[in-house]
Amino acid sequence: MALRTPDDYRSTLADGRILYYRGQKVDDICAVPELRVAVDHAAIDYEVAEDPTYRDLATFKDPGSGEEHSAYYKVPRDTQDLLDRSKLIETCTSLGGTMVTLIKEIGSDGLFAMLRILRGDERERAEAFYRHCRDGDLAVAVAQTDVKGDRSLPPHRQPDPDTYVHVVDRDEKGIVVRGAKCHTSISANADEIIVFPTRAMGPEDSEFAVAFAVPTNAAGVSMYISSYASGDLDPWALPLSSKHKMLETLTVFDDVFVPWDRVFLCGDPEVAGPLALTFVEYHRFTAVSYKLPLIDLLVGAAAEIADMNGVTKAGHVREKLTKLVIYAETVRALTEMAALRARVDDATGIAYPDPMTTNMAKYTFATGYHEALEIIQDLSGGLLVTGPGGADWASDEVRPVLEKYFAGKAPATERLAMLNLISDLTTRDFGGYHAVLAVHAEGSIEAEKMQILRSYDAAAARAYARRLAGLD
């Protein structure tokens, strides 16, 4: 199948999938204006393949067949492949107003993890599913985070076993699964959902050690879309969130049948942990790649509003702008270094970003983000939350007053536009969404710290210290 157009993608979504939004069942996601915003945003991943400016970055030709595919589905083999992937993710996120599109990014992260970890029949099934997604140019979600119930208990000891997705039946045709996953990004507007374990499993958790894929409209799958940032958004006051949105769902599996050719892990708890962690290795690299436009915007908007307010020459302002530059460029350098330090899996020849450097990039971004918000809010001033709305600006009677009194070094038209951008990005629903993602998306800060320490080979450093201490 050829590369799909954005309209090809949109046309597949009215397929009987079970969706709920704000308490109501949704028959056609594209017919609900608030949800259509998210669909159109996601379509950027298809638009770039048609745009001559980005086509070379967004597509690749299979060396065997010569067929053209989305570059998201190019299996990385070396550093350059990872650098190209990072650039593609950054580009699409930049076009998306700092909001990642994710409909091909996260699914391909999951596919690469399966191709590296699985063996035998499961590997053959994963390869077939990879070709299905690549050749169909599909939008693919990953559902990994179980709702977890009582987090002090392992899956098999939960009072309600459905707090983790688990196998409830199996026969020669396939398995039946039940449970729920939360924080499932873009599943409502994807074609397929890959389900992964959320954690390492013990021997008694074998029924919870399951990985599989189902079409989004599979019988028994229901998705409950978060109503966060709902409502009719004013494009003048909210220049980003009125045009860019990503949907998050609670994804429920109510006795869903999965044929064996779509089952990638079943009853093998020893593989659950490595599969979960390998997916995270790729997905955190995706994460830091899509954070780059966001931190660049923080730097650029802070510098612009400081100039519009006429405070750029103040020493403390220059210091704050310098901090933002250091923050942004450190995250960018670590992201690039994760690709430059790429490793290649001996068994499969598949490249992956250096886990320690990837987690350092994500940790640096996450722990520095809220300080960056404080700086840009400080430079902007109180108008971020007390400024006028779109109806005020559209009023022939009110607008002249706003133009007179809200002018600074720059005209009110420019100054208020920049303040609206910063307010949308840092203080309103869109800003709150970004702030929570900084801490929790793609793994917590504590998880990143654990992976940094786990990945660091301290043997050489310790041997050096012992030698200088005269111990060896």
FENLIN-V687464 format. One record per run of one state. SS is the DSSP state (@ for helix, = for strand, . for the rest). FROM is the first residue (numbers start at 1). TO is the last residue. If there is no record, write none. Layout:
# FENLIN-V687464
<<SS | FROM | TO> <SS | FROM | TO>>
This chain:
# FENLIN-V687464
<<. | 1 | 5> <@ | 6 | 11> <. | 12 | 17> <= | 18 | 21> <. | 22 | 23> <= | 24 | 26> <. | 27 | 28> <@ | 29 | 31> <. | 32 | 32> <@ | 33 | 42> <. | 43 | 43> <@ | 44 | 50> <. | 51 | 54> <@ | 55 | 58> <= | 59 | 61> <. | 62 | 67> <= | 68 | 70> <@ | 71 | 73> <. | 74 | 78> <@ | 79 | 95> <. | 96 | 104> <@ | 105 | 117> <. | 118 | 119> <@ | 120 | 136> <. | 137 | 139> <= | 140 | 143> <. | 144 | 145> <= | 146 | 146> <. | 147 | 154> <@ | 155 | 157> <. | 158 | 160> <@ | 161 | 163> <. | 164 | 165> <= | 166 | 170> <. | 171 | 173> <= | 174 | 185> <. | 186 | 186> <@ | 187 | 189> <. | 190 | 191> <= | 192 | 195> <. | 196 | 202> <@ | 203 | 208> <. | 209 | 209> <= | 210 | 215> <. | 216 | 220> <= | 221 | 225> <. | 226 | 247> <= | 248 | 259> <@ | 260 | 262> <= | 263 | 266> <. | 267 | 268> <@ | 269 | 309> <. | 310 | 314> <@ | 315 | 340> <. | 341 | 342> <= | 343 | 344> <. | 345 | 350> <= | 351 | 352> <. | 353 | 354> <@ | 355 | 380> <. | 381 | 382> <@ | 383 | 386> <. | 387 | 389> <@ | 390 | 394> <. | 395 | 398> <@ | 399 | 405> <. | 406 | 411> <@ | 412 | 426> <. | 427 | 428> <@ | 429 | 440> <. | 441 | 444> <@ | 445 | 455> <. | 456 | 458> <@ | 459 | 468> <. | 469 | 472>>
